[in-house]
Amino acid sequence: MPLSRKLTFSFTIAILISIFIISFISNIMINRKFDSYLIEEQNMKFEKIRKDINNLFLEEGNNLTSRDISNYASMEGIYIEIRDYNDDLICHSNNSNMMHRGMMRQMMRRHGMRNSNMDTGKYVEKTFPLFDRDNVVGTLIIGYIDNSHLTESALIFKDTLSISFIISGIITIILGFVISIFLSKGLSRPLLNITKTANEMRSGNLKYRSAITTNTKEIQELSHSINYLAETLEKQEGLRKKYASDIAHELRTPLTTLKSHVEAILDGVWEPTDEHLTILLTEIDRLAKLVDDLKNTFKTLEAELNISKTHFNISEELKDILSQFKPLFKKENFLLESSIEEDIEIIMDKNRFKQIMNNLLSNALKFLKDRGKVFVTLIREKDQVKITVEDNGIGIKEEDLPFLFDRFYRADVSRNKDTGGTGLGLSIAKTLVEAHGGSIYVESEFDKGTRFTILLPTDTKY
């Protein structure tokens, strides 16, 4: 079932149930209150009749006749009987046949009561005392049908009320149905658009975007999320294609060199001398290193990286690494300075630490300008060590920073393999740092310099 139809059906059912419950409870409560109101009105009428008869009895006494009260009783639609203090009958509103239910029913019909109610009502009598000041001097008996309070106007009002509930319910259901259609379409239309976007992405069209107009916050966030996912996948697809191109390029150079040298040897152009074999070995080593670097960048789990942790003094190890790089910096007339806190112990893979620092220092060396300088610091911060490698080189553009640790990413596409490397060094460094439970991030300002910061836990278990 489509979402819009399902929502419309659900809303309509909910409206029907709500209207039924509201109408049912309201009708019962109003009818009860209305019946109570009519009964109270009837009791007030009986009290008024008692007072009128009481005054008439005090004026006429035992001389009171049936004629005096018959018209009154007929007008009020009741039977009246008056007895004295000794319970002797003085008069009644008609002869004794008036107390017969059939006669009473005829009398009540003459005063506007419905026949159906007369059939269901019972004849009852109420007794009221007649007073002369504070003394009881007689008894008033009022006979009536127990549902005589339901006059024609009262029944019309109750029927009108019930019809009003039915009409209101029908109108509400129609309006609710129409509103539910618009509401369901308003909810389902953007969701269908988002679904279409997802299907386009699944089919490979990563340029397709969700374009919806809605005030629903959750749907807006879902649309933004699916668009962000599409943008991310599009960028990843572009990077993937770039990876493939870069891998092909990086592999092609050593393979071409190897092929040309081997063909030259096979054709007798070159002799298999040590010099020529050394060239071949160099290209093989370069090819093997490239394959190993590429493999390491795809390993994200610590176990896959074949990490062998040991306990060592990272301060001394960092000094040794820097001493190996200083001749390289000096050769290019660059400075390599440091500020290293003494005697910091750590548990991690020493060889992997060397690999991390070699990548960062080599990267910094490649992109220094005249009077270039690299400054390395090592300090302890609570239960971790903080290493920074800061240079005053060419820097990195802001738009390149989010992708700096991606495989084969080069901020400057014009760099060749001699200046920019394979684009794997920083990706490898990030993988190794995270494999030790640490983190690495970069800060840079174009044409002013770059600073890499590494945070490593000191108490990582073996």
C-alpha positions as CSV (number, residue, x, y, z in Angstrom):
1,M,0.0,0.0,0.0
2,P,1.4,3.4,-0.9
3,L,2.4,5.7,2.0
4,S,-0.1,8.4,1.1
5,R,-3.0,6.0,1.0
6,K,-1.8,4.3,4.2
7,L,-1.6,7.7,6.0
8,T,-5.0,8.8,4.7
9,F,-6.5,5.5,5.9
10,S,-4.9,5.8,9.3
11,F,-5.9,9.4,9.7
12,T,-9.5,8.7,8.7
13,I,-9.8,5.7,11.1
14,A,-8.4,7.8,13.9
15,I,-10.9,10.6,13.1
16,L,-13.8,8.1,13.0
17,I,-12.9,6.6,16.3
18,S,-12.3,10.0,17.9
19,I,-15.7,11.3,16.6
20,F,-17.5,8.2,17.8
21,I,-16.0,8.4,21.3
22,I,-16.7,12.1,21.6
23,S,-20.2,11.9,20.3
24,F,-21.1,8.9,22.4
25,I,-19.8,10.3,25.6
26,S,-21.1,13.8,24.9
27,N,-24.6,12.5,24.0
28,I,-24.8,10.4,27.1
29,M,-23.6,13.2,29.4
30,I,-25.9,15.9,27.8
31,N,-28.9,13.6,27.9
32,R,-28.3,12.8,31.5
33,K,-27.9,16.4,32.5
34,F,-30.9,17.4,30.4
35,D,-33.1,14.7,32.1
36,S,-31.9,15.8,35.5
37,Y,-32.7,19.4,34.6
38,L,-36.2,18.4,33.4
39,I,-36.9,16.3,36.6
40,E,-35.7,19.2,38.7
41,E,-38.0,21.5,36.8
42,Q,-40.9,19.1,37.3
43,N,-40.2,19.0,41.1
44,M,-40.2,22.7,41.2
45,K,-43.5,22.7,39.3
46,F,-44.9,20.2,41.9
47,E,-43.7,22.4,44.7
48,K,-45.5,25.4,43.1
49,I,-48.7,23.3,42.7
50,R,-48.4,22.3,46.4
51,K,-48.2,25.9,47.4
52,D,-51.2,26.9,45.2
53,I,-53.3,24.0,46.5
54,N,-52.2,24.7,50.1
55,N,-53.4,28.3,49.8
56,L,-56.6,27.2,48.2
57,F,-57.2,24.6,50.9
58,L,-56.6,27.2,53.6
59,E,-59.2,29.5,52.0
60,E,-61.9,26.9,51.3
61,G,-61.1,24.2,53.8
62,N,-63.5,21.2,53.6
63,N,-65.7,23.2,51.2
64,L,-63.1,22.6,48.5
65,T,-64.7,20.7,45.6
66,S,-63.5,18.7,42.7
67,R,-64.6,21.4,40.3
68,D,-62.2,23.8,42.0
69,I,-59.1,21.7,41.2
70,S,-60.1,19.8,38.0
71,N,-59.3,22.6,35.7
72,Y,-56.0,23.2,37.4
73,A,-55.1,19.5,37.3
74,S,-56.1,19.2,33.6
75,M,-54.1,22.3,32.7
76,E,-51.0,20.8,34.4
77,G,-51.6,17.3,33.1
78,I,-51.7,15.6,36.5
79,Y,-54.1,14.0,38.8
80,I,-54.8,15.8,42.2
81,E,-56.3,14.4,45.3
82,I,-56.8,16.2,48.6
83,R,-57.3,14.5,52.0
84,D,-57.8,16.0,55.4
85,Y,-55.8,15.5,58.6
86,N,-57.6,12.2,59.2
87,D,-56.8,10.9,55.7
88,D,-60.5,11.3,54.6
89,L,-61.0,12.2,50.9
90,I,-62.1,15.8,50.5
91,C,-61.9,16.0,46.7
92,H,-60.0,14.9,43.6
93,S,-59.4,16.4,40.2
94,N,-61.9,13.9,38.6
95,N,-63.8,10.8,39.4
96,S,-62.0,7.6,40.5
97,N,-61.6,6.5,36.9
98,M,-59.0,9.3,36.4
99,M,-56.5,7.2,38.3
100,H,-56.8,4.4,35.6
101,R,-53.7,4.4,33.5
102,G,-55.6,4.6,30.3
103,M,-57.5,7.7,31.4
104,M,-54.3,9.2,32.6
105,R,-52.7,8.4,29.2
106,Q,-55.5,10.2,27.4
107,M,-55.2,13.2,29.6
108,M,-51.5,13.4,29.1
109,R,-51.8,13.2,25.4
110,R,-54.1,16.1,25.4
111,H,-51.3,18.1,27.0
112,G,-48.7,17.4,24.4
113,M,-47.1,14.1,25.4
114,R,-46.1,11.5,22.8
115,N,-47.9,8.3,22.6
116,S,-44.7,6.2,22.6
117,N,-43.6,7.7,25.9
118,M,-47.0,7.1,27.4
119,D,-46.8,3.4,26.6
120,T,-43.5,3.1,28.3
121,G,-44.2,5.3,31.4
122,K,-45.7,4.2,34.7
123,Y,-48.3,6.0,36.7
124,V,-46.9,7.1,40.1
125,E,-48.1,9.3,42.9
126,K,-46.3,11.7,45.2
127,T,-47.6,12.8,48.5
128,F,-47.1,16.4,49.8
129,P,-48.2,17.7,53.3
130,L,-50.6,20.8,53.5
131,F,-49.7,23.2,56.3
132,D,-51.5,25.8,58.3
133,R,-48.5,27.7,59.5
134,D,-46.4,24.9,61.0
135,N,-49.3,22.4,61.5
136,V,-50.1,19.7,59.0
137,V,-53.8,20.0,58.2
138,G,-54.0,17.8,55.2
139,T,-52.4,15.8,52.4
140,L,-52.0,16.5,48.7
141,I,-51.6,13.6,46.3
142,I,-50.2,14.3,42.8
143,G,-50.5,11.5,40.2
144,Y,-48.5,11.6,37.0
145,I,-46.6,9.4,34.5
146,D,-43.0,8.9,35.5
147,N,-41.7,10.3,32.2
148,S,-44.1,13.2,32.0
149,H,-41.3,15.6,32.2
150,L,-40.4,14.6,28.6
151,T,-42.7,17.1,27.0
152,E,-43.0,17.5,23.2
153,S,-40.5,20.4,23.2
154,A,-38.0,18.4,25.3
155,L,-38.2,15.4,23.0
156,I,-37.7,17.6,20.0
157,F,-34.7,19.2,21.7
158,K,-33.2,15.8,22.4
159,D,-33.8,14.6,18.9
160,T,-32.4,17.8,17.4
161,L,-29.3,17.4,19.6
162,S,-28.8,13.8,18.4
163,I,-29.3,14.8,14.8
164,S,-26.8,17.7,15.3
165,F,-24.2,15.2,16.6
166,I,-24.7,13.0,13.6
167,I,-24.5,15.9,11.1
168,S,-21.5,17.4,12.9
169,G,-19.8,13.9,12.8
170,I,-20.5,13.5,9.1
171,I,-19.1,17.0,8.3
172,T,-16.1,16.4,10.5
173,I,-15.4,13.1,8.9
174,I,-15.5,14.6,5.4
175,L,-13.3,17.5,6.4
176,G,-11.0,15.2,8.2
177,F,-10.8,13.0,5.2
178,V,-10.0,15.9,2.9
179,I,-7.4,17.3,5.4
180,S,-5.8,13.8,5.8
181,I,-5.4,13.6,2.0
182,F,-3.6,16.9,1.9
183,L,-1.6,16.1,5.0
184,S,-0.6,12.6,3.7
185,K,0.4,14.0,0.4
186,G,2.4,16.7,2.1
187,L,4.3,14.1,4.1
188,S,4.6,11.4,1.4
189,R,5.6,13.7,-1.5
190,P,9.0,14.8,0.0
191,L,9.6,11.2,1.2
192,L,9.0,9.9,-2.4
193,N,11.4,12.6,-3.6
194,I,14.0,11.4,-1.1
195,T,13.4,7.8,-2.1
196,K,13.9,8.7,-5.8
197,T,17.2,10.4,-4.8
198,A,18.3,7.2,-3.0
199,N,17.3,5.0,-6.0
200,E,19.2,7.4,-8.4
201,M,22.2,7.0,-6.1
202,R,21.9,3.3,-6.1
203,S,21.8,3.2,-9.9
204,G,25.0,5.2,-10.0
205,N,23.7,8.8,-10.6
206,L,25.5,10.5,-7.7
207,K,24.9,13.9,-9.1
208,Y,21.2,13.7,-8.4
209,R,20.0,15.7,-5.4
210,S,16.9,15.8,-3.3
211,A,15.0,19.1,-3.8
212,I,12.0,19.4,-1.4
213,T,10.0,22.2,0.1
214,T,8.6,21.3,3.5
215,N,8.3,22.8,7.0
216,T,8.7,19.4,8.7
217,K,12.1,19.6,10.4
218,E,12.7,15.8,10.4
219,I,12.1,15.5,6.7
220,Q,14.3,18.5,6.0
221,E,17.1,16.9,8.0
222,L,16.6,13.6,6.2
223,S,16.8,15.4,2.8
224,H,20.0,17.2,3.9
225,S,21.4,13.9,5.1
226,I,20.7,12.1,1.8
227,N,22.2,15.0,-0.2
228,Y,25.2,15.0,2.1
229,L,25.6,11.3,1.5
230,A,25.3,11.8,-2.3
231,E,27.9,14.6,-2.2
232,T,30.2,12.4,-0.1
233,L,29.8,9.4,-2.3
234,E,30.4,11.5,-5.4
235,K,33.6,12.8,-3.9
236,Q,34.6,9.3,-2.9
237,E,33.8,8.1,-6.4
238,G,36.0,10.9,-7.8
239,L,38.8,9.9,-5.4
240,R,38.4,6.3,-6.2
241,K,38.8,7.0,-9.9
242,K,41.7,9.2,-9.0
243,Y,43.2,6.4,-6.9
244,A,42.9,4.1,-9.9
245,S,44.6,6.6,-12.1
246,D,47.3,7.4,-9.6
247,I,48.0,3.7,-8.9
248,A,48.2,3.0,-12.6
249,H,50.6,6.0,-13.0
250,E,52.8,5.1,-10.1
251,L,53.0,1.5,-11.2
252,R,53.6,2.3,-14.8
253,T,56.9,4.1,-14.3
254,P,58.8,1.3,-12.5
255,L,57.2,-1.3,-14.7
256,T,58.2,0.6,-17.9
257,T,61.7,1.0,-16.6
258,L,62.0,-2.7,-15.7
259,K,60.5,-3.8,-19.0
260,S,62.9,-1.5,-21.1
261,H,66.0,-2.7,-19.1
262,V,65.1,-6.3,-19.3
263,E,64.3,-6.0,-23.1
264,A,67.7,-4.3,-23.5
265,I,69.5,-7.1,-21.8
266,L,67.5,-9.8,-23.7
267,D,68.3,-8.0,-27.0
268,G,71.9,-7.8,-26.1
269,V,71.9,-4.1,-26.1
270,W,72.9,-4.1,-22.4
271,E,75.2,-6.4,-20.6
272,P,73.8,-7.8,-17.3
273,T,76.3,-5.8,-15.4
274,D,76.1,-4.9,-11.7
275,E,75.2,-1.4,-12.6
276,H,72.3,-2.4,-14.8
277,L,71.1,-5.0,-12.3
278,T,71.3,-2.4,-9.5
279,I,68.9,-0.2,-11.5
280,L,66.5,-3.1,-11.9
281,L,66.7,-3.9,-8.2
282,T,66.1,-0.2,-7.3
283,E,62.9,-0.1,-9.4
284,I,61.8,-3.4,-7.9
285,D,62.3,-2.0,-4.4
286,R,60.4,1.1,-5.3
287,L,57.6,-1.0,-6.8
288,A,57.5,-3.2,-3.7
289,K,57.4,-0.1,-1.4
290,L,54.6,1.4,-3.3
291,V,52.6,-1.9,-3.1
292,D,53.3,-2.1,0.7
293,D,52.3,1.5,1.3
294,L,49.1,1.0,-0.6
295,K,48.3,-2.1,1.3
296,N,48.9,-0.4,4.7
297,T,46.6,2.4,3.9
298,F,43.7,0.0,3.5
299,K,44.4,-1.7,6.8
300,T,42.4,0.0,9.6
301,L,42.3,-2.7,12.2
302,E,45.2,-3.0,14.6
303,A,45.5,-6.7,14.1
304,E,45.8,-6.3,10.3
305,L,48.7,-3.9,10.7
306,N,50.8,-6.5,12.4
307,I,51.7,-4.1,15.2
308,S,54.2,-5.3,17.8
309,K,54.1,-3.1,20.8
310,T,57.0,-2.6,23.2
311,H,57.8,-0.3,26.1
312,F,60.4,2.3,25.2
313,N,61.6,5.9,25.8
314,I,59.9,7.9,23.1
315,S,61.9,11.0,24.0
316,E,65.2,9.2,23.1
317,E,63.7,7.6,20.1
318,L,62.4,10.9,18.7
319,K,65.9,12.4,19.2
320,D,67.5,9.6,17.2
321,I,65.0,10.1,14.3
322,L,65.7,13.8,14.2
323,S,69.4,13.2,14.2
324,Q,69.0,11.1,11.0
325,F,67.1,13.9,9.3
326,K,69.3,16.8,10.2
327,P,71.9,16.0,7.5
328,L,69.1,16.1,4.9
329,F,67.9,19.4,6.2
330,K,71.4,20.8,6.3
331,K,72.1,19.8,2.8
332,E,69.1,21.9,1.6
333,N,70.1,24.8,3.9
334,F,67.0,24.2,6.1
335,L,66.8,24.1,9.9
336,L,65.4,21.2,12.0
337,E,64.9,22.2,15.6
338,S,63.2,20.6,18.5
339,S,61.9,20.8,22.0
340,I,61.6,17.4,23.6
341,E,60.5,16.7,27.1
342,E,62.9,14.2,28.7
343,D,62.2,10.6,29.8
344,I,58.7,10.0,28.5
345,E,57.9,6.3,28.4
346,I,55.3,4.9,26.0
347,I,53.9,1.5,24.9
348,M,53.6,1.2,21.1
349,D,55.3,-0.3,18.1
350,K,58.7,1.4,17.8
351,N,59.1,0.7,14.1
352,R,55.6,2.1,13.4
353,F,56.5,5.3,15.3
354,K,59.6,5.7,13.1
355,Q,57.4,5.3,10.1
356,I,55.0,8.0,11.3
357,M,57.7,10.5,12.0
358,N,59.6,9.7,8.8
359,N,56.4,10.4,6.8
360,L,55.8,13.7,8.5
361,L,59.4,14.9,8.4
362,S,59.8,13.9,4.8
363,N,56.6,15.6,3.9
364,A,57.7,18.8,5.7
365,L,61.1,18.7,4.0
366,K,59.7,18.5,0.5
367,F,57.6,21.7,0.8
368,L,59.8,24.1,2.6
369,K,60.7,27.4,1.0
370,D,63.9,29.4,1.2
371,R,65.1,29.7,4.8
372,G,62.8,26.8,5.6
373,K,62.5,25.6,9.2
374,V,60.8,22.6,10.9
375,F,60.2,22.6,14.6
376,V,59.3,19.4,16.4
377,T,58.0,19.3,20.0
378,L,57.2,16.4,22.4
379,I,55.4,16.9,25.7
380,R,53.4,14.8,28.1
381,E,49.7,15.7,28.6
382,K,48.1,13.7,31.4
383,D,47.9,10.1,30.1
384,Q,49.0,10.9,26.6
385,V,51.9,12.4,24.6
386,K,51.6,15.3,22.2
387,I,53.9,15.5,19.2
388,T,53.8,18.5,16.8
389,V,55.7,19.0,13.6
390,E,55.5,22.6,12.5
391,D,57.0,24.2,9.4
392,N,57.0,27.5,7.6
393,G,56.6,26.0,4.2
394,I,54.2,26.6,1.3
395,G,51.2,25.7,3.4
396,I,47.9,24.0,2.3
397,K,44.8,25.7,0.9
398,E,41.7,25.5,3.2
399,E,39.7,23.6,0.6
400,D,42.4,20.8,0.5
401,L,42.6,20.3,4.3
402,P,39.6,17.9,4.6
403,F,41.1,15.5,2.0
404,L,44.7,15.7,3.1
405,F,44.7,12.2,4.7
406,D,43.0,10.5,1.8
407,R,44.9,8.0,-0.2
408,F,46.8,9.4,-3.2
409,Y,45.4,12.9,-2.5
410,R,47.8,15.7,-3.5
411,A,46.9,19.3,-2.7
412,D,48.9,20.4,-5.8
413,V,48.0,18.2,-8.8
414,S,51.1,19.5,-10.6
415,R,53.4,17.8,-8.3
416,N,55.2,14.8,-9.8
417,K,56.4,11.8,-8.0
418,D,59.7,13.4,-7.0
419,T,58.1,16.4,-5.2
420,G,54.7,15.1,-4.1
421,G,55.4,11.4,-3.7
422,T,52.7,8.9,-4.1
423,G,50.2,10.7,-1.9
424,L,50.2,7.7,0.5
425,G,52.5,9.0,3.3
426,L,49.9,11.0,5.3
427,S,47.2,8.3,4.8
428,I,49.6,5.7,6.2
429,A,50.6,8.0,9.1
430,K,46.9,8.5,10.0
431,T,46.2,4.8,9.8
432,L,49.2,3.9,12.1
433,V,48.3,6.6,14.6
434,E,44.7,5.5,14.9
435,A,45.8,1.8,15.1
436,H,47.5,2.8,18.4
437,G,44.4,4.5,19.7
438,G,45.7,8.0,18.9
439,S,44.6,10.8,16.7
440,I,46.3,13.2,14.2
441,Y,45.1,16.5,12.8
442,V,46.5,19.3,10.7
443,E,46.3,23.1,10.8
444,S,47.6,25.1,7.9
445,E,47.6,28.5,6.3
446,F,48.4,28.8,2.7
447,D,51.9,30.2,2.0
448,K,52.7,30.5,5.7
449,G,53.1,27.0,7.0
450,T,51.6,23.8,8.4
451,R,51.4,22.1,11.8
452,F,50.7,18.4,12.3
453,T,49.6,17.3,15.8
454,I,49.7,13.8,17.0
455,L,48.1,12.5,20.3
456,L,49.2,9.1,21.5
457,P,48.1,7.3,24.7
458,T,51.1,6.4,26.9
459,D,49.5,3.4,28.7
460,T,48.2,1.4,25.8
461,K,48.4,-2.3,26.8
462,Y,50.4,-4.8,24.9
